[in-house]
Amino acid sequence: MRKITTKSALAAAVLFALPVCDAVETNSKQGTLLNENVQFCRATLDKAQLQLDDFRQAYTNPNKIPTSFSDGKVNFITPMGWTSGFVAGSFWYMYEHNQDQSWLNTAVEWTSALEDMRFNRKTHDVGFIMNNSFGNGVRLTGNKSYTPILVSTAQTLMERYNPKIGATFSWSWGVWEFPVIIDNMMNLELLFNASIATGDKTYYNAAVSHATVTMKHHFRDDFSSYHLVNYSRDTGLPVSKQTFQGITDDSSWSRGQAWGAYGYTMVYRYTKDEKFLNHARNIVNYILTHKNMPEDLVPYFDYNAPDDPEIHNYRDSSAASLLASGLLELATYVEKEEATRYRKAAMTMLRSLSSPEYLAEKGENGYFLLKQATGNYPAGKELNAALNYGDYYFLEALNRCKNII
């Protein structure tokens, strides 16, 4: 896989470039396509609202949070669980779409139930929990009372930061000495926002260091990523590398690749450091050119799964929704032809996810939106399932489509 180091390098080899034609005609066609895409995303959000209205009527206890629908039953978690903030976040995205007071009330209720999670020291995913709930609340309402809660959460997350390693550790269980998973890139947004809110560069520096260390040790030469790197607290260097939720340590777990693509795009948003932008672009290029990427761009749970006849090739709609959202942001940071490539890929994903194959009909799927998600294949959990974080990023991508495409 050829490494991308400049904007022009990828533009020269873009996969989904527009055909050469008269500039006026091209701009006209692009404008029409963009408008069609925006209308499509609005209509899909309207459809999602009908399902989510049933969802919020079926599940009314914000301390008993629906996390997935699998094998015909709904699975719940408490606010302590890493996926606890996604339902509140989905309600915020619904409010962003329709500006309806009832959705605001629902979002506030489910967000408020998570307030004590700012002291949750059992997971590194306080970023997911609190930024998706309180963070979206600040963004959409300007509620100043939410900001100290987010800063307090960032202080809790910083307790996991090790300056010798230059990263925050992930799981508080298992036999690892200092495990860092690729998912942890997503929690850096909490630290960046805390730095902005307080003026304290400690949070910013920790986030940049974590992203830099992860970029150095998590990625292979082709820009695919290991899931987990275990570091030595003594030397600060990796002890072992593995792919905990993929099929083998050397395989390419699709949601992990999407966490990386989205995460480095987000880090560039806050730092404007080209090395992070180029890294995001290289990860995306790996994903979009992978020989096992399906035509509808909804990946298998592991990109290497089709190469093993013993593996059931489950799709992962959550990886597609996450990647689509990241691509729509990435498109805003690159030149025109490259942006077109990313937007086209994102819209292919969103249109696929909005088809009957992946998008549930009203009243089915436990009132979740997306079908065919894969939670943890090696553990045999949440296979061909619905996942609340898949729904969250699907709604985020559709809103981004409306606002920035």
WOHUPE-V683635 format. One record per residue. N is the residue number from 1. RES is the residue in one small letter. OMEGA is omega in whole degrees, -180 to 180 (NA if undefined). BURIAL is b if it has 16 or more other C-alpha atoms within 10 Angstrom, else e. D_LAST is the distance of its C-alpha to the last C-alpha in Angstrom with 2 decimals. Layout:
BEGIN
n->N res->RES omega->OMEGA burial->BURIAL d_last->D_LAST
n->N res->RES omega->OMEGA burial->BURIAL d_last->D_LAST
END
This chain:
BEGIN
n->1 res->m omega->-177 burial->e d_last->28.29
n->2 res->r omega->180 burial->e d_last->27.68
n->3 res->k omega->178 burial->b d_last->26.58
n->4 res->i omega->-180 burial->b d_last->23.61
n->5 res->t omega->178 burial->e d_last->24.59
n->6 res->t omega->178 burial->e d_last->22.63
n->7 res->k omega->-176 burial->b d_last->19.27
n->8 res->s omega->-178 burial->e d_last->21.19
n->9 res->a omega->180 burial->e d_last->22.95
n->10 res->l omega->-179 burial->b d_last->20.10
n->11 res->a omega->-179 burial->b d_last->18.68
n->12 res->a omega->-177 burial->e d_last->22.15
n->13 res->a omega->-174 burial->e d_last->22.04
n->14 res->v omega->-176 burial->b d_last->18.49
n->15 res->l omega->-171 burial->b d_last->18.72
n->16 res->f omega->-177 burial->e d_last->16.04
n->17 res->a omega->176 burial->b d_last->16.26
n->18 res->l omega->176 burial->e d_last->16.20
n->19 res->p omega->178 burial->e d_last->19.81
n->20 res->v omega->180 burial->e d_last->21.54
n->21 res->c omega->179 burial->e d_last->21.89
n->22 res->d omega->-174 burial->e d_last->22.18
n->23 res->a omega->-179 burial->e d_last->19.48
n->24 res->v omega->179 burial->e d_last->19.32
n->25 res->e omega->179 burial->e d_last->19.09
n->26 res->t omega->-180 burial->e d_last->16.33
n->27 res->n omega->179 burial->e d_last->14.18
n->28 res->s omega->179 burial->e d_last->15.12
n->29 res->k omega->179 burial->e d_last->14.33
n->30 res->q omega->180 burial->e d_last->10.87
n->31 res->g omega->179 burial->e d_last->10.28
n->32 res->t omega->-180 burial->e d_last->12.00
n->33 res->l omega->179 burial->e d_last->10.19
n->34 res->l omega->179 burial->b d_last->6.67
n->35 res->n omega->178 burial->e d_last->8.81
n->36 res->e omega->179 burial->e d_last->10.66
n->37 res->n omega->179 burial->b d_last->8.09
n->38 res->v omega->179 burial->b d_last->7.34
n->39 res->q omega->178 burial->e d_last->11.13
n->40 res->f omega->-178 burial->b d_last->11.85
n->41 res->c omega->177 burial->b d_last->10.33
n->42 res->r omega->-179 burial->b d_last->12.25
n->43 res->a omega->179 burial->e d_last->15.25
n->44 res->t omega->175 burial->b d_last->15.29
n->45 res->l omega->177 burial->b d_last->15.32
n->46 res->d omega->179 burial->e d_last->18.10
n->47 res->k omega->179 burial->b d_last->19.95
n->48 res->a omega->-180 burial->b d_last->19.66
n->49 res->q omega->-180 burial->b d_last->21.13
n->50 res->l omega->179 burial->e d_last->24.22
n->51 res->q omega->-178 burial->b d_last->24.89
n->52 res->l omega->175 burial->b d_last->24.31
n->53 res->d omega->174 burial->e d_last->26.61
n->54 res->d omega->179 burial->e d_last->29.29
n->55 res->f omega->-176 burial->b d_last->28.47
n->56 res->r omega->175 burial->b d_last->29.17
n->57 res->q omega->180 burial->e d_last->32.29
n->58 res->a omega->-176 burial->e d_last->33.57
n->59 res->y omega->-171 burial->e d_last->33.09
n->60 res->t omega->-179 burial->e d_last->34.30
n->61 res->n omega->-177 burial->e d_last->35.65
n->62 res->p omega->174 burial->b d_last->33.18
n->63 res->n omega->175 burial->e d_last->35.75
n->64 res->k omega->-164 burial->e d_last->35.69
n->65 res->i omega->176 burial->b d_last->32.13
n->66 res->p omega->-178 burial->b d_last->31.06
n->67 res->t omega->-179 burial->b d_last->29.71
n->68 res->s omega->172 burial->b d_last->29.89
n->69 res->f omega->-173 burial->b d_last->31.31
n->70 res->s omega->179 burial->b d_last->33.46
n->71 res->d omega->174 burial->e d_last->36.57
n->72 res->g omega->180 burial->e d_last->36.53
n->73 res->k omega->178 burial->e d_last->36.60
n->74 res->v omega->176 burial->b d_last->34.46
n->75 res->n omega->-175 burial->b d_last->34.83
n->76 res->f omega->173 burial->b d_last->34.81
n->77 res->i omega->172 burial->e d_last->34.78
n->78 res->t omega->176 burial->e d_last->35.93
n->79 res->p omega->180 burial->b d_last->33.90
n->80 res->m omega->-175 burial->b d_last->35.30
n->81 res->g omega->-173 burial->b d_last->33.27
n->82 res->w omega->-179 burial->b d_last->30.23
n->83 res->t omega->-172 burial->b d_last->27.99
n->84 res->s omega->-177 burial->b d_last->29.24
n->85 res->g omega->-173 burial->b d_last->26.24
n->86 res->f omega->179 burial->b d_last->23.64
n->87 res->v omega->175 burial->b d_last->24.93
n->88 res->a omega->179 burial->b d_last->24.83
n->89 res->g omega->178 burial->b d_last->21.30
n->90 res->s omega->177 burial->b d_last->20.30
n->91 res->f omega->176 burial->b d_last->22.05
n->92 res->w omega->179 burial->b d_last->20.16
n->93 res->y omega->177 burial->b d_last->16.80
n->94 res->m omega->176 burial->b d_last->18.44
n->95 res->y omega->178 burial->b d_last->19.55
n->96 res->e omega->-179 burial->b d_last->16.18
n->97 res->h omega->-170 burial->b d_last->15.12
n->98 res->n omega->179 burial->e d_last->18.37
n->99 res->q omega->-178 burial->e d_last->20.07
n->100 res->d omega->-175 burial->e d_last->23.29
n->101 res->q omega->-178 burial->e d_last->26.30
n->102 res->s omega->177 burial->e d_last->27.57
n->103 res->w omega->174 burial->b d_last->24.55
n->104 res->l omega->-180 burial->b d_last->24.87
n->105 res->n omega->179 burial->e d_last->28.53
n->106 res->t omega->-180 burial->b d_last->27.93
n->107 res->a omega->180 burial->b d_last->25.50
n->108 res->v omega->-179 burial->b d_last->28.07
n->109 res->e omega->-177 burial->b d_last->30.91
n->110 res->w omega->175 burial->b d_last->29.48
n->111 res->t omega->-177 burial->b d_last->28.39
n->112 res->s omega->-179 burial->e d_last->31.82
n->113 res->a omega->-177 burial->b d_last->33.55
n->114 res->l omega->-170 burial->b d_last->32.15
n->115 res->e omega->-178 burial->b d_last->33.49
n->116 res->d omega->-180 burial->e d_last->36.39
n->117 res->m omega->174 burial->b d_last->34.17
n->118 res->r omega->178 burial->b d_last->33.83
n->119 res->f omega->-178 burial->e d_last->37.26
n->120 res->n omega->-178 burial->b d_last->36.45
n->121 res->r omega->-178 burial->b d_last->37.98
n->122 res->k omega->180 burial->e d_last->38.01
n->123 res->t omega->172 burial->b d_last->34.47
n->124 res->h omega->-172 burial->b d_last->32.12
n->125 res->d omega->172 burial->b d_last->29.25
n->126 res->v omega->175 burial->b d_last->29.72
n->127 res->g omega->175 burial->b d_last->26.31
n->128 res->f omega->-173 burial->b d_last->24.79
n->129 res->i omega->-169 burial->b d_last->27.17
n->130 res->m omega->-180 burial->b d_last->26.81
n->131 res->n omega->180 burial->b d_last->23.43
n->132 res->n omega->-179 burial->b d_last->21.74
n->133 res->s omega->-179 burial->b d_last->24.11
n->134 res->f omega->179 burial->b d_last->25.37
n->135 res->g omega->177 burial->b d_last->22.45
n->136 res->n omega->177 burial->b d_last->19.98
n->137 res->g omega->177 burial->b d_last->22.77
n->138 res->v omega->-177 burial->b d_last->22.99
n->139 res->r omega->-172 burial->e d_last->19.29
n->140 res->l omega->-177 burial->e d_last->19.23
n->141 res->t omega->-176 burial->e d_last->22.80
n->142 res->g omega->-179 burial->e d_last->24.12
n->143 res->n omega->-175 burial->e d_last->27.18
n->144 res->k omega->-180 burial->e d_last->29.32
n->145 res->s omega->180 burial->e d_last->31.62
n->146 res->y omega->-174 burial->b d_last->29.04
n->147 res->t omega->178 burial->b d_last->28.86
n->148 res->p omega->178 burial->e d_last->32.46
n->149 res->i omega->179 burial->b d_last->31.94
n->150 res->l omega->178 burial->b d_last->29.05
n->151 res->v omega->177 burial->b d_last->31.19
n->152 res->s omega->177 burial->e d_last->34.09
n->153 res->t omega->179 burial->b d_last->32.05
n->154 res->a omega->177 burial->b d_last->31.13
n->155 res->q omega->177 burial->b d_last->34.86
n->156 res->t omega->180 burial->b d_last->35.61
n->157 res->l omega->-178 burial->b d_last->33.19
n->158 res->m omega->176 burial->b d_last->34.77
n->159 res->e omega->179 burial->e d_last->38.08
n->160 res->r omega->-177 burial->b d_last->36.80
n->161 res->y omega->178 burial->b d_last->36.09
n->162 res->n omega->-176 burial->b d_last->38.73
n->163 res->p omega->178 burial->e d_last->38.95
n->164 res->k omega->178 burial->e d_last->41.09
n->165 res->i omega->-180 burial->b d_last->38.50
n->166 res->g omega->-178 burial->b d_last->35.58
n->167 res->a omega->172 burial->b d_last->33.68
n->168 res->t omega->-179 burial->b d_last->33.68
n->169 res->f omega->-171 burial->b d_last->35.34
n->170 res->s omega->-170 burial->b d_last->33.82
n->171 res->w omega->178 burial->b d_last->36.18
n->172 res->s omega->180 burial->e d_last->39.30
n->173 res->w omega->177 burial->e d_last->41.08
n->174 res->g omega->-173 burial->e d_last->42.41
n->175 res->v omega->-178 burial->e d_last->44.60
n->176 res->w omega->179 burial->b d_last->42.19
n->177 res->e omega->179 burial->b d_last->43.18
n->178 res->f omega->-176 burial->b d_last->39.78
n->179 res->p omega->174 burial->b d_last->36.96
n->180 res->v omega->179 burial->b d_last->33.39
n->181 res->i omega->-176 burial->b d_last->30.76
n->182 res->i omega->178 burial->b d_last->27.32
n->183 res->d omega->-175 burial->b d_last->25.89
n->184 res->n omega->174 burial->b d_last->27.22
n->185 res->m omega->-175 burial->b d_last->24.38
n->186 res->m omega->-178 burial->b d_last->22.37
n->187 res->n omega->-179 burial->b d_last->25.10
n->188 res->l omega->180 burial->b d_last->24.80
n->189 res->e omega->177 burial->b d_last->22.12
n->190 res->l omega->-179 burial->b d_last->25.01
n->191 res->l omega->177 burial->b d_last->27.11
n->192 res->f omega->-179 burial->b d_last->24.64
n->193 res->n omega->177 burial->b d_last->24.20
n->194 res->a omega->178 burial->b d_last->27.98
n->195 res->s omega->178 burial->b d_last->28.54
n->196 res->i omega->-176 burial->e d_last->26.41
n->197 res->a omega->-174 burial->e d_last->28.24
n->198 res->t omega->-173 burial->e d_last->31.67
n->199 res->g omega->-179 burial->e d_last->31.58
n->200 res->d omega->-177 burial->e d_last->33.23
n->201 res->k omega->-179 burial->e d_last->32.11
n->202 res->t omega->-180 burial->e d_last->33.85
n->203 res->y omega->180 burial->b d_last->30.84
n->204 res->y omega->-177 burial->b d_last->28.53
n->205 res->n omega->178 burial->e d_last->31.11
n->206 res->a omega->180 burial->b d_last->31.58
n->207 res->a omega->180 burial->b d_last->27.90
n->208 res->v omega->179 burial->b d_last->27.75
n->209 res->s omega->180 burial->b d_last->31.03
n->210 res->h omega->180 burial->b d_last->29.98
n->211 res->a omega->-179 burial->b d_last->26.87
n->212 res->t omega->179 burial->b d_last->29.13
n->213 res->v omega->178 burial->e d_last->31.92
n->214 res->t omega->179 burial->b d_last->29.70
n->215 res->m omega->-178 burial->b d_last->28.19
n->216 res->k omega->-168 burial->e d_last->31.81
n->217 res->h omega->-176 burial->b d_last->33.36
n->218 res->h omega->-166 burial->b d_last->30.92
n->219 res->f omega->177 burial->b d_last->29.59
n->220 res->r omega->-177 burial->e d_last->31.43
n->221 res->d omega->-180 burial->e d_last->31.54
n->222 res->d omega->179 burial->e d_last->28.89
n->223 res->f omega->165 burial->b d_last->26.49
n->224 res->s omega->-171 burial->b d_last->27.04
n->225 res->s omega->163 burial->b d_last->28.14
n->226 res->y omega->175 burial->b d_last->31.18
n->227 res->h omega->-172 burial->b d_last->30.68
n->228 res->l omega->170 burial->b d_last->33.46
n->229 res->v omega->178 burial->b d_last->35.40
n->230 res->n omega->-177 burial->b d_last->38.70
n->231 res->y omega->171 burial->b d_last->39.95
n->232 res->s omega->177 burial->b d_last->43.48
n->233 res->r omega->-179 burial->e d_last->44.04
n->234 res->d omega->-176 burial->e d_last->46.92
n->235 res->t omega->-176 burial->e d_last->45.40
n->236 res->g omega->-176 burial->b d_last->41.70
n->237 res->l omega->179 burial->e d_last->41.04
n->238 res->p omega->174 burial->b d_last->39.81
n->239 res->v omega->-179 burial->e d_last->42.54
n->240 res->s omega->179 burial->e d_last->40.72
n->241 res->k omega->-179 burial->b d_last->37.38
n->242 res->q omega->177 burial->b d_last->36.40
n->243 res->t omega->-168 burial->b d_last->33.78
n->244 res->f omega->-177 burial->b d_last->34.89
n->245 res->q omega->174 burial->b d_last->32.59
n->246 res->g omega->-174 burial->b d_last->32.40
n->247 res->i omega->175 burial->b d_last->35.22
n->248 res->t omega->179 burial->b d_last->36.83
n->249 res->d omega->-178 burial->e d_last->36.61
n->250 res->d omega->-179 burial->b d_last->35.33
n->251 res->s omega->-173 burial->b d_last->32.77
n->252 res->s omega->179 burial->b d_last->29.01
n->253 res->w omega->-166 burial->b d_last->28.04
n->254 res->s omega->180 burial->b d_last->24.51
n->255 res->r omega->176 burial->b d_last->23.39
n->256 res->g omega->177 burial->b d_last->24.93
n->257 res->q omega->179 burial->b d_last->22.92
n->258 res->a omega->175 burial->b d_last->19.70
n->259 res->w omega->-179 burial->b d_last->21.12
n->260 res->g omega->-179 burial->b d_last->21.66
n->261 res->a omega->180 burial->b d_last->18.29
n->262 res->y omega->-175 burial->b d_last->16.58
n->263 res->g omega->-179 burial->b d_last->19.55
n->264 res->y omega->172 burial->b d_last->19.67
n->265 res->t omega->179 burial->b d_last->16.01
n->266 res->m omega->179 burial->b d_last->16.87
n->267 res->v omega->177 burial->b d_last->20.14
n->268 res->y omega->179 burial->b d_last->18.60
n->269 res->r omega->-176 burial->b d_last->16.59
n->270 res->y omega->-174 burial->e d_last->20.06
n->271 res->t omega->-173 burial->e d_last->22.23
n->272 res->k omega->177 burial->e d_last->20.41
n->273 res->d omega->-174 burial->e d_last->22.96
n->274 res->e omega->-178 burial->e d_last->22.07
n->275 res->k omega->179 burial->b d_last->24.17
n->276 res->f omega->176 burial->b d_last->21.84
n->277 res->l omega->-179 burial->b d_last->18.73
n->278 res->n omega->178 burial->b d_last->20.82
n->279 res->h omega->176 burial->b d_last->22.09
n->280 res->a omega->-179 burial->b d_last->18.73
n->281 res->r omega->178 burial->b d_last->17.99
n->282 res->n omega->176 burial->b d_last->21.48
n->283 res->i omega->180 burial->b d_last->21.16
n->284 res->v omega->179 burial->b d_last->18.04
n->285 res->n omega->175 burial->b d_last->19.95
n->286 res->y omega->-177 burial->b d_last->22.88
n->287 res->i omega->-172 burial->b d_last->21.03
n->288 res->l omega->179 burial->b d_last->19.26
n->289 res->t omega->-178 burial->e d_last->22.52
n->290 res->h omega->-176 burial->e d_last->24.88
n->291 res->k omega->-178 burial->e d_last->27.46
n->292 res->n omega->174 burial->b d_last->27.35
n->293 res->m omega->-180 burial->b d_last->23.65
n->294 res->p omega->-177 burial->e d_last->23.79
n->295 res->e omega->-180 burial->e d_last->22.20
n->296 res->d omega->177 burial->e d_last->20.00
n->297 res->l omega->168 burial->b d_last->18.75
n->298 res->v omega->-167 burial->b d_last->20.25
n->299 res->p omega->166 burial->b d_last->22.71
n->300 res->y omega->-178 burial->b d_last->26.34
n->301 res->f omega->176 burial->b d_last->27.34
n->302 res->d omega->-177 burial->b d_last->28.71
n->303 res->y omega->179 burial->b d_last->27.79
n->304 res->n omega->-176 burial->b d_last->31.54
n->305 res->a omega->-179 burial->b d_last->32.55
n->306 res->p omega->-179 burial->b d_last->32.79
n->307 res->d omega->-178 burial->e d_last->35.30
n->308 res->d omega->-177 burial->e d_last->37.72
n->309 res->p omega->-180 burial->e d_last->39.53
n->310 res->e omega->-174 burial->e d_last->40.62
n->311 res->i omega->172 burial->e d_last->37.12
n->312 res->h omega->-173 burial->e d_last->35.48
n->313 res->n omega->175 burial->b d_last->31.95
n->314 res->y omega->171 burial->b d_last->30.09
n->315 res->r omega->172 burial->b d_last->26.30
n->316 res->d omega->179 burial->b d_last->24.23
n->317 res->s omega->179 burial->b d_last->21.34
n->318 res->s omega->177 burial->b d_last->20.92
n->319 res->a omega->180 burial->b d_last->20.31
n->320 res->a omega->-179 burial->b d_last->17.57
n->321 res->s omega->177 burial->b d_last->15.76
n->322 res->l omega->-179 burial->b d_last->16.24
n->323 res->l omega->179 burial->b d_last->15.10
n->324 res->a omega->180 burial->b d_last->11.88
n->325 res->s omega->178 burial->b d_last->11.01
n->326 res->g omega->-180 burial->b d_last->12.31
n->327 res->l omega->-180 burial->b d_last->10.54
n->328 res->l omega->175 burial->b d_last->7.00
n->329 res->e omega->-179 burial->b d_last->8.86
n->330 res->l omega->-179 burial->b d_last->10.92
n->331 res->a omega->-179 burial->b d_last->8.44
n->332 res->t omega->-175 burial->b d_last->8.33
n->333 res->y omega->-173 burial->b d_last->12.11
n->334 res->v omega->-178 burial->b d_last->13.04
n->335 res->e omega->-165 burial->e d_last->13.81
n->336 res->k omega->-176 burial->e d_last->12.10
n->337 res->e omega->178 burial->b d_last->13.74
n->338 res->e omega->177 burial->b d_last->13.43
n->339 res->a omega->178 burial->b d_last->9.67
n->340 res->t omega->179 burial->b d_last->9.76
n->341 res->r omega->-177 burial->b d_last->12.23
n->342 res->y omega->180 burial->b d_last->10.50
n->343 res->r omega->180 burial->b d_last->7.41
n->344 res->k omega->178 burial->b d_last->10.24
n->345 res->a omega->180 burial->b d_last->12.38
n->346 res->a omega->-179 burial->b d_last->10.23
n->347 res->m omega->174 burial->b d_last->9.86
n->348 res->t omega->178 burial->b d_last->13.56
n->349 res->m omega->-177 burial->b d_last->14.39
n->350 res->l omega->178 burial->b d_last->12.87
n->351 res->r omega->175 burial->b d_last->14.57
n->352 res->s omega->-179 burial->b d_last->17.65
n->353 res->l omega->-180 burial->b d_last->17.78
n->354 res->s omega->179 burial->b d_last->17.55
n->355 res->s omega->-180 burial->e d_last->20.51
n->356 res->p omega->-180 burial->e d_last->24.07
n->357 res->e omega->-176 burial->e d_last->24.83
n->358 res->y omega->-176 burial->b d_last->22.78
n->359 res->l omega->-177 burial->b d_last->21.91
n->360 res->a omega->171 burial->b d_last->25.10
n->361 res->e omega->-178 burial->b d_last->26.56
n->362 res->k omega->176 burial->b d_last->27.46
n->363 res->g omega->180 burial->e d_last->30.50
n->364 res->e omega->172 burial->e d_last->30.54
n->365 res->n omega->-179 burial->b d_last->29.60
n->366 res->g omega->-178 burial->b d_last->31.09
n->367 res->y omega->170 burial->b d_last->28.29
n->368 res->f omega->-176 burial->b d_last->25.75
n->369 res->l omega->-170 burial->b d_last->22.53
n->370 res->l omega->172 burial->b d_last->22.34
n->371 res->k omega->174 burial->b d_last->25.34
n->372 res->q omega->171 burial->b d_last->26.31
n->373 res->a omega->179 burial->b d_last->25.67
n->374 res->t omega->-180 burial->b d_last->28.22
n->375 res->g omega->-177 burial->b d_last->29.49
n->376 res->n omega->-176 burial->e d_last->32.34
n->377 res->y omega->-178 burial->b d_last->33.80
n->378 res->p omega->179 burial->e d_last->36.83
n->379 res->a omega->-178 burial->e d_last->37.87
n->380 res->g omega->-177 burial->e d_last->37.46
n->381 res->k omega->174 burial->e d_last->35.36
n->382 res->e omega->177 burial->b d_last->32.47
n->383 res->l omega->-175 burial->b d_last->32.34
n->384 res->n omega->-169 burial->b d_last->30.35
n->385 res->a omega->168 burial->b d_last->29.44
n->386 res->a omega->-177 burial->b d_last->26.90
n->387 res->l omega->-175 burial->b d_last->25.82
n->388 res->n omega->178 burial->b d_last->24.57
n->389 res->y omega->172 burial->b d_last->22.31
n->390 res->g omega->177 burial->b d_last->20.69
n->391 res->d omega->-179 burial->b d_last->19.94
n->392 res->y omega->-177 burial->b d_last->18.73
n->393 res->y omega->173 burial->b d_last->16.03
n->394 res->f omega->178 burial->b d_last->15.09
n->395 res->l omega->177 burial->b d_last->14.59
n->396 res->e omega->-180 burial->b d_last->12.78
n->397 res->a omega->-180 burial->b d_last->10.24
n->398 res->l omega->176 burial->b d_last->9.94
n->399 res->n omega->177 burial->b d_last->9.69
n->400 res->r omega->177 burial->b d_last->7.01
n->401 res->c omega->178 burial->b d_last->5.00
n->402 res->k omega->-167 burial->b d_last->6.43
n->403 res->n omega->-172 burial->e d_last->6.20
n->404 res->i omega->-178 burial->e d_last->3.77
n->405 res->i omega->NA burial->b d_last->0.00
END
